[in-house]
Amino acid sequence: MPAIVGAFKVNGVGSSSVIHVGDVITISPYSEVKTFAGAGSFNSGDGLNIYNYNSVTNTYDMDLIDQPMVGNA
């Protein structure tokens, strides 16, 4: 079924980003990244009050492969 899309604005596109407008069956990523961030790092909005007095981010990861990229073309 065709999609009806109104106006949209793209502020930025990364090197492995995907922008698709319309019908699609599968969109697969070409790259992967693991992000470590402390408490309250990705909060956004107006008038936020965040109190992280003693915050520690554990970056030790015992996994060798978290999300395999095999088969993504």
C-alpha positions as CSV (number, residue, x, y, z in Angstrom):
1,M,0.0,0.0,0.0
2,P,1.5,3.3,-1.0
3,A,2.6,5.7,1.8
4,I,1.4,9.3,1.9
5,V,4.2,11.4,3.4
6,G,4.0,15.1,4.2
7,A,6.8,17.5,4.4
8,F,9.8,16.5,6.6
9,K,13.2,18.1,7.3
10,V,16.5,16.2,7.6
11,N,19.0,18.1,9.8
12,G,21.9,15.7,9.2
13,V,22.8,12.3,7.9
14,G,25.7,10.2,9.2
15,S,28.0,8.1,7.0
16,S,26.0,4.9,7.6
17,S,22.5,6.4,8.0
18,V,19.4,5.3,6.1
19,I,16.7,7.6,4.9
20,H,13.9,6.0,3.1
21,V,10.5,7.5,2.1
22,G,7.9,5.1,0.8
23,D,7.4,1.3,0.9
24,V,10.2,-1.0,2.0
25,I,10.6,-4.6,3.0
26,T,13.9,-4.6,4.9
27,I,16.5,-1.9,5.8
28,S,19.7,-3.3,7.1
29,P,22.6,-1.4,8.7
30,Y,26.1,-1.4,7.2
31,S,28.0,-0.6,10.4
32,E,27.8,-1.0,14.1
33,V,28.9,1.0,17.1
34,K,28.7,0.5,20.9
35,T,28.0,3.6,22.9
36,F,28.7,4.0,26.6
37,A,27.2,6.9,28.4
38,G,26.6,7.8,32.1
39,A,23.3,8.4,33.8
40,G,21.3,11.2,32.3
41,S,23.5,11.5,29.2
42,F,20.7,11.2,26.6
43,N,18.0,13.2,28.4
44,S,16.5,16.1,26.4
45,G,13.7,18.5,26.8
46,D,12.7,21.8,28.4
47,G,13.3,22.3,32.1
48,L,15.0,19.1,33.1
49,N,16.3,18.6,36.6
50,I,18.7,15.7,36.7
51,Y,20.6,14.8,39.9
52,N,23.3,12.2,39.4
53,Y,25.5,12.5,42.4
54,N,27.7,9.4,42.2
55,S,27.4,8.0,38.7
56,V,29.7,5.3,37.3
57,T,29.5,3.8,33.8
58,N,30.8,0.2,33.5
59,T,32.4,-0.1,30.1
60,Y,33.7,-3.7,30.6
61,D,32.0,-6.0,28.2
62,M,32.8,-9.8,28.1
63,D,30.9,-10.4,24.8
64,L,33.0,-10.7,21.7
65,I,30.2,-10.1,19.3
66,D,27.0,-8.2,20.3
67,Q,25.2,-7.9,17.0
68,P,26.7,-9.7,14.0
69,M,26.6,-7.8,10.7
70,V,26.8,-10.9,8.5
71,G,24.5,-10.9,5.6
72,N,23.8,-7.1,5.5
73,A,24.5,-5.8,2.0
